[in-house]
């Protein structure tokens, strides 16, 4: 008998490949949206989980102000951090996952254009969107963003249901919710066909 829940600390694509022989109920995906690796943002949690006891330099060492180990900053890249590779990596992972429901958390500010992300999910089944407009992340208070808000969304894909609704309708939903939330949609033609 399988346990009610299991956790792994491995690459998502590797895990999807290993588990392709049996179906899980839900797979939740939260890939990085941009060039900033999760590993550097969550390095303390990673160090506690892996218990790898890295040697950190003194706080005044040039280039180490944050105390983030170099391996977490540079040596563990993800294809999702690259606008060139993110779409292909996501499509490969999505096509490999064997789950009844696949949930993907993403943003209109991401490396993967929403139309591409939605199209990949439509190839797997029926798509439903949950949306939330949020303040756009700013690296510092001194650097103002051109767009103050972005739309975060969760794509829920029922792989047992007939694909739908049409891509144009889903893109229209994103556009509509972005406008309601005050997300600036001007000048973003590469993000959404309707943007």
N, C-alpha and C positions, 0 to 999 in steps of 0.2 A: 504494500500500500504506500502511495506517495504521500509525503507530508502536505498539510494544507497550504503551506507557503514555503518557498525556497528563495535564497538570495545568492547571487554570484558576484564576483569581482573580476569580470573579464570584459573584453571587447564585445560590444553588442552584436556585431556581425558574426564573430566567432561563436557566440552563444546561439544565435539564430540558426547557424549551420548545424551545430550539435543537436539542437532540439527540433529539427525539422521533421523528425519521425513521429512526433505526437503533438496534438493540439492543446494549447493552453486557453483558458477563458479570456484573459485580457493581457495585452502587451502595451505598456506605456512607454512612449518614446519622447525624450526631451533633449534633442540634439542642440549643440551650440548654434546660435543664430548668426554669429559673426566671427571675426578674426580672434576674439578673446577666448582662449581655452578655459574650459571649466576647471581644469586641473590647477591652474594658477589661482582661481578664485576660491576653490575649495581645498587648497593644499593642506590646511590643518586637519580637516576631516579625513582626507586621503592618508595623511601620515598616521593618524590614529587608527584608521581601518587597516592599513597595510603593516603598521608598526615597523616601518623600514628604518627608523631612527637615523635620519639623515644628519650629516654634520653641517650645521649652518655657520656661516662666517660671522665675525663680529658685526654688530649693527652699523658701524661706521664704514664698512667696506664699500667701495664704489660699486654701484650697480645692484646692491643688495638691500636697499632701503626697506623693502617690504618684508624681508626675511623669507621670501619664497625660494625654495631650493631650485637651482638651475634646471634640474631634470624636470621639474613640474612646469617650468616656464618655457623651455625650448626643446627638450628632448622627447616629449610625448605628444606630438602633434596629432590632431584629428582631421580627417578629410572634411569634416563639417565646418572647420575654421577657414576654409578656402572657398571663395566664390567659384573657383574653377572646378573643384572636386565635390562640393557638397551635394549637388543634385544627383550625380551618379551614385554616390555613397548611399544617399537616402533611398533611391529607387531600388538599389540592390538589396538593402536591408529590408525594405517593405515587401519585396517580392519573396524573400526567404522566410519571413516570420509566419509561423503556423499558429494563428490565434483566431478565435471567434471575433473578438473585438480588438482593433488596433487604435489606440489613442495617441495622437501626436500633438505636442504643445509647440507652437511656433509663433512668429511675429511677422508683421508686414515689413519689419526692418531687417529681415534675415537674408542670408546668402542665397537661399533658394527662393525663387519667385513664387508667390502664392499660387499662380496658375499651374506651375509645374508640380508643386506639392499636392494640390488638389487633384490634378490629372492622374498622378501616380496612385492616389488613394481610390479614385473612381475605377481604376483598373482592378481593384481588389474587391469592391462592393459598394454598398450604400453609404453615402457620406452625410454626416450631420455636423453642423458647426456650432460651437459655443464661443462667444467673443467677449472681450473686455478691453476697453481702451485704458491705457495707463500712461503715466508720465514717461517720457523717453529718458533712458539712462544717460546721465551726464558724468563724464570722467571727473570733472571738477566744477566748482561753482563759477570759476572765472570763464570757462569755455561755454558760451551759450550755443544752444542747438538751433538749427534753422527750423526744425519741427519740434514742438514742445511735447507732442503726444504720439504714441504708436498704438496699433491694434494688436493685442495678443489674442491668439485663438487656439482652440483645441479642435482638431479634426477627429471625429469619431467615425470609424469605418467598421460596418458590420459585414464581415467577409462571407456570411451565409446568405445575405440578401442581394437582390438584383442591383447592379450598379445604377447610381443616380443620386441626386437629380442632375440635370445638365450642368456642365462646367460654367456656362454663362450665368446660370441662376446662382450658383455658389459664389462666383466672383461679384455678382450684384449684391448678395448678402453682405459680403465683406465691405464693399464700397458703402452700402447703406449704413452699416453699423459704425464704420469709421466716421462718416459724416455726422451721425447722431452724437458721437462721442467727442467731436471737436478735433478729430485727427486731421491734420493738414494733408489733403490729397492732391494738391497742385504740384505739378512738376515731377510726378513719380510715375511716368508712363512705363518705365521698365519693371515696376513692381506689380501692377495689376493692369490688365487690359482696359479696365474701366477707370483706372486711377487718373 
